[in-house]
């Protein structure tokens, strides 16, 4: 496995699966220079020329592997190296795509790199076209990229509940106990417009319930309003908590639990880019035993059971956001029942220990299909000569 993105993407899309598959008999899985604390594109792509050892080690990995799984490369020189390795070794070469590189909206921070006709977008899509197959995290991505590669398969994100000496598993933590009730959001800093969409509904709820605390973790929410020179919607409210910090992914579960959420939020603006997003925020909340209120869109719609293990609200339906939150605030028994059902569900259906077997079977099938196809290619000339 050759990671190319940051620590979180590398972990959920490669490392967590690799660590499980390593436990299988007669299976070896290498993840090239994986790091939990990485927050930028993988440094091997930029250090490629300065450090010849990078080329040598990746070359050797591709030589001995049966399957080589890459993240989408982002530079001309790494695309050329990807192509070189594929052609030189002739191994089954797969790409893992976890994001929509085609429909990045102008308001997203990635637009400057992946907008129409952008250099990085072109390289990423060329890599996808060159690959023998593609692994994606959602059905929407399968539909999107199926136009460029017809050998495409969905492996949904899953969580490691047990953990190990380097990773704090989700079963090892729980929300911190506290007085009152807390509604929370935690994630990356590219979700400003998603949060801004539901800000009016959240403000109304907070005004009716001054005893309820609203927490935004690592959102840069207030500073984004200031940068855009727009009025901050929670100005003057004392029950809003902001903490713009994060931790490496191996300590993320404990970090999440530290803030003691009782209700989790997962809003998404309805656009093609967000329709490609996975249900990861619902998975994390559910692993904590929390009810999650999210947007009724794409992968959330396909996995969350409304009123059973979460809530789905139509995009821009602010009154229904208020209704759902009011219900969860006022009915503790129901709130806790939703959380328990969600926790049970993700441990059953989105558990990396269970789902790694499905991923492994897919890889074996793809490998066997490729080997059979290569044998047919070798036999055809011989059969034609006999004929």
C-alpha atoms as one frame of an Amber mdcrd trajectory, in Angstrom:
protein
   0.000   0.000   0.000   1.416   3.388  -1.058  -0.299   6.239   0.826  -0.358
   9.684  -0.794  -2.753  11.721   1.350  -2.760  12.864   4.994  -2.814  10.789
   8.175  -6.581  10.467   8.578  -7.192   9.384   4.981  -4.178   7.075   5.042
  -5.411   5.473   8.232  -9.066   4.887   7.331  -8.440   3.879   3.720  -5.245
   1.860   4.072  -3.587   1.345   7.434  -6.600   0.127   9.422  -7.287  -2.559
   6.798  -3.619  -3.485   6.544  -3.294  -3.967  10.299  -6.236  -6.388  10.285
  -5.108  -8.326   7.217  -1.661  -8.813   8.727  -3.326 -11.101  11.252  -4.374
 -13.508   8.488  -2.279 -16.602   7.851   0.224 -16.336   4.968  -0.578 -12.659
   4.337   1.946  -9.829   4.376   0.846  -6.212   4.058   3.202  -3.224   3.945
   2.068   0.402   4.254   4.839   2.649   2.960   5.997   5.119   5.637   2.620
   5.352   7.345   2.443   7.987  10.096  -0.419   8.723  12.487   0.549  12.372
  12.925   0.578  13.375   9.275  -1.660  16.338   8.371  -0.477  17.144   4.844
  -0.025  15.186   1.607   2.381  12.309   2.151   5.949  13.704   2.140   7.350
  10.993  -0.156   5.792  12.759  -3.139   7.652  16.000  -2.465  10.860  14.345
  -1.275  11.004  12.046  -4.265  13.980  13.729  -5.969  15.873  14.767  -2.845
  15.859  11.235  -1.433  16.645   8.473  -3.999  15.944   5.881  -1.301  12.218
   6.573  -1.722  12.261   5.370  -5.335  14.328   2.317  -4.403  12.067   1.194
  -1.538   8.779   1.674  -3.411  10.294  -0.098  -6.399  11.190  -3.079  -4.205
   7.715  -3.147  -2.635   6.109  -3.234  -6.082   8.520  -5.977  -7.131   7.637
  -8.387  -4.334   3.930  -7.580  -3.950   1.059  -9.403  -5.637  -1.181  -6.329
  -5.347  -0.116  -2.681  -5.164  -2.676  -0.228  -3.779  -1.961   3.487  -4.251
  -3.655   6.642  -3.136  -4.265   9.189  -5.930  -0.908  10.823  -6.744  -0.803
  14.620  -7.050   2.248  15.568  -9.115   3.569  14.906 -12.617   6.718  13.204
 -11.365   4.785  10.876  -9.030   2.256  10.066 -11.764   5.144   9.162 -14.068
   6.639   7.015 -11.290   3.267   5.324 -10.692   3.055   4.534 -14.422   6.650
   3.303 -14.454   6.061   0.935 -11.527   2.856  -0.408 -13.059   4.477  -1.108
 -16.421   7.780  -2.378 -15.018   6.388  -4.939 -12.573   3.035  -5.785 -14.177
   1.384  -6.278 -10.776  -2.308  -5.768 -10.082  -2.361  -2.010  -9.490  -5.309
  -0.455  -7.647  -6.176   3.108  -6.648  -8.131   4.049  -3.522 -10.327   7.125
  -4.052 -12.015   8.599  -0.983 -12.999  12.010  -2.344 -14.724  13.677  -5.258
 -12.025  15.323  -7.365 -14.482  16.290 -10.108 -17.036  18.497  -8.337 -15.109
  20.466  -5.703 -17.214  23.612  -4.976 -15.646  27.055  -5.052 -16.211  27.540
  -1.324 -14.188  24.432  -0.424 -10.540  24.988   0.480  -9.500  22.278  -1.997
 -10.961  24.165  -4.962  -7.690  25.956  -5.724  -6.044  22.554  -6.274  -8.935
  20.514  -7.678 -11.102  23.014  -9.560 -11.981  22.585 -13.268  -8.903  22.097
 -15.472  -6.635  22.170 -12.413  -3.284  20.429 -12.506  -3.860  18.204  -9.440
  -7.301  17.133 -10.597  -5.974  16.095 -14.003  -3.172  14.043 -12.440  -5.535
  12.320  -9.972  -7.981  11.334 -12.707  -5.227  10.121 -15.019  -4.016   7.862
 -12.215  -7.538   6.508 -11.808  -7.810   5.768 -15.539  -4.442   4.008 -15.591
  -5.232   1.713 -12.652  -6.336  -1.904 -13.059  -9.111  -1.218 -10.573 -10.439
   1.340  -8.098 -11.564   1.053  -4.463 -13.924   3.789  -3.217 -15.690   4.527
   0.065 -19.235   5.254  -1.180 -21.669   4.175  -3.922 -21.779   7.767  -5.199
 -18.034   7.687  -5.847 -18.455   4.369  -7.641 -21.055   5.927  -9.910 -18.933
   9.045 -10.437 -15.654   7.320 -11.268 -17.273   4.378 -13.047 -17.209   6.535
 -16.148 -13.397   6.479 -16.052 -12.683   2.964 -14.809 -15.145   0.090 -15.119
 -13.440  -2.096 -12.481 -14.563  -0.203  -9.389 -15.640  -1.491  -5.964 -17.015
  -0.019  -2.716 -15.299  -0.643   0.618 -17.043   1.506   3.214 -15.110   3.112
   6.037 -15.056   1.051   9.216 -13.819   1.609  12.762 -11.301  -0.238  14.913
 -13.054  -0.867  18.203 -10.397  -2.984  19.896  -7.279  -0.909  19.148  -3.735
  -1.880  20.087  -0.630  -0.471  21.760  -0.416   2.402  19.246  -4.089   3.080
  18.493  -6.821   3.859  21.028  -9.804   1.750  19.977 -13.336   3.108  20.123
 -14.339   0.568  22.751 -11.676   1.970  25.091 -13.312   5.385  25.468 -16.638
   6.991  26.336 -17.996  10.540  26.530 -16.711  12.481  29.512 -19.305  12.882
  32.259 -20.506  16.430  32.903 -23.427  18.508  34.105 -26.071  19.696  31.683
 -26.345  18.642  28.053 -23.943  19.160  25.157 -24.561  19.249  21.412 -21.346
  18.900  19.458 -19.634  18.871  16.104 -16.055  17.694  15.505 -14.193  17.356
  12.230 -12.017  19.146   9.684 -11.876  22.851   8.907 -13.401  22.638   5.434
 -16.979  22.363   6.738 -17.742  26.029   7.362 -20.668  26.211   4.928 -22.112
  22.931   6.215 -22.221  24.340   9.745 -23.364  27.770   8.601 -26.343  26.117
   6.898 -27.832  25.008  10.230 -26.549  27.907  12.373 -29.962  29.687  12.498
 -31.663  26.530  13.795 -28.910  25.961  16.350 -29.192  29.544  17.574 -32.950
  29.177  18.106 -32.418  25.982  20.113 -29.746  27.612  22.279 -31.936  30.622
  22.985 -34.709  28.320  24.205 -32.259  26.172  26.190 -29.552  28.264  27.850
 -28.616  25.172  29.885 -27.499  23.397  26.692 -23.926  23.876  25.449 -23.057
  23.838  21.759 -19.465  22.800  20.950 -17.542  23.238  17.699 -14.237  21.338
  17.714 -11.561  22.062  15.109 -14.038  23.931  12.926 -12.404  27.401  12.809
 -16.046  28.464  12.703 -15.851  31.902  14.297 -12.563  32.840  12.621 -14.056
  31.866   9.253 -16.922  34.295   9.790 -14.397  36.963  10.683 -12.312  36.219
   7.579 -15.422  36.481   5.404 -16.469  39.674   7.245 -19.843  38.184   8.072
 -21.684  38.487  11.405 -21.031  35.557  13.713 -24.461  33.940  14.403 -23.715
  33.054  18.028 -22.388  36.426  19.122 -23.364  37.118  22.723 -24.336  33.538
  23.541 -22.429  32.180  26.516 -23.341  28.544  25.889 -21.197  28.124  22.744
 -17.792  26.480  23.161 -15.048  26.680  20.520 -11.867  24.585  20.551  -9.789
  24.831  17.399  -7.345  22.018  17.924  -6.855  18.437  16.811  -4.786  15.328
  17.563  -3.238  12.480  15.518  -5.774   9.903  14.399  -4.508   7.221  16.815
  -5.606   9.427  19.768  -8.724  10.786  18.114 -11.263   8.547  19.883 -10.097
   9.722  23.317 -10.018  13.307  22.051 -13.613  12.943  20.843 -14.779  11.557
  24.165 -13.059  14.339  26.125 -15.670  16.891  25.026 -18.565  14.919  26.465
 -21.129  15.305  23.688 -24.652  14.041  24.311 -25.867  14.753  20.762 -23.729
  14.888  17.619 -24.228  16.935  14.443 -23.422  15.977  10.842 -24.765  18.669
   8.475 -23.846  18.680   4.787 -24.799  21.197   2.120 -26.552  19.332  -0.690
 -24.079  19.378  -3.581 -22.419  16.745  -5.731 -19.175  17.014  -3.758 -20.917
  16.267  -0.456 -22.973  13.467  -2.003 -19.671  11.625  -2.345 -18.900  11.989
   1.381 -18.936   8.912   3.572 -20.913   8.478   6.791 -17.768   8.671   8.933
 -19.085  11.402  11.238 -22.134   9.247  12.025 -19.880   6.230  12.610 -17.761
   8.108  15.135 -20.754   9.502  17.021 -22.410   6.090  17.064 -19.237   4.449
  18.354 -19.518   6.834  21.302 -23.123   5.793  21.857 -24.436   9.176  20.727
 -27.490  10.003  18.626 -26.396  11.866  15.502 -28.516  14.338  13.554 -27.311
  14.501   9.951 -28.374  15.608   6.517 -30.513  13.223   4.484 -28.005  12.911
   1.658 -26.290  10.098  -0.238 -24.263   7.786   2.043 -26.026   8.996   5.180
 -29.365   8.205   3.527 -28.092   4.773   2.510 -26.886   3.753   5.969 -28.606
   5.698   8.773 -32.025   4.424   9.869 -33.997   7.541  10.684 -35.493   7.500
  14.163 -33.797   4.197  14.970 -30.010   4.731  15.019 -29.858   8.383  13.985
 -31.774  11.252  12.436 -31.880  12.388   8.808 -33.027  15.903   7.973 -33.688
  17.126   4.445 -31.184  19.750   3.246 -32.074  23.283   4.363 -35.110  22.102
   6.386 -34.184  24.213   9.415 -37.494  23.675  11.265 -36.897  19.914  11.236
 -33.370  20.388  12.592 -34.968  22.193  15.524 -37.648  19.511  15.942 -35.081
  16.705  16.061 -32.827  18.517  18.516 -35.735  19.503  20.753 -36.885  15.886
  20.887 -33.433  14.632  21.847 -32.924  17.393  24.420 -36.236  16.815  26.173
 -36.433  13.006  26.052 -33.382  11.546  27.746 -34.611   7.946  27.514 -35.174
   8.218  23.772 -31.843   9.996  23.291 -30.002   7.214  25.070 -31.963   4.506
  23.218 -30.957   5.989  19.845 -27.337   6.093  20.995 -27.378   2.463  22.111
 -28.955   1.319  18.843 -26.404   3.302  16.850 -23.514   1.862  18.847 -24.768
  -1.684  18.340 -25.252  -1.064  14.633 -21.765   0.265  13.860 -20.125  -2.525
  15.862 -21.995  -5.008  13.705 -21.935  -3.433  10.242 -18.977  -1.036  10.299
 -16.397  -2.943  12.311 -12.999  -3.148  10.611 -12.265  -6.535  12.182 -15.369
  -7.994  10.556 -15.195  -6.088   7.276 -11.496  -6.675   6.601 -12.422 -10.218
   5.578 -14.741  -8.824   2.898 -11.988  -6.502   1.670  -9.493  -9.379   1.594
 -11.870 -11.580  -0.414 -12.322  -8.740  -2.913  -8.557  -8.382  -3.340  -8.151
 -12.140  -3.874 -10.945 -12.124  -6.462  -9.401  -9.189  -8.320  -6.000 -10.862
  -8.241  -7.319 -14.195  -9.510  -9.252 -12.466 -12.278  -6.151 -10.559 -13.341
  -3.966 -13.679 -13.342  -6.525 -15.584 -15.432  -6.723 -12.678 -17.840  -2.938
 -12.627 -18.222  -2.871 -16.368 -18.901  -5.479 -15.965 -21.632  -3.385 -13.218
 -23.226  -0.377 -15.552 -23.290  -2.380 -18.453 -24.729  -4.141 -16.563 -27.501
  -1.085 -16.153 -29.772  -0.189 -19.814 -29.288  -3.730 -20.960 -30.145  -3.794
 -18.754 -33.230  -0.460 -20.195 -34.351  -1.826 -23.736 -34.002  -4.936 -22.772
 -35.938
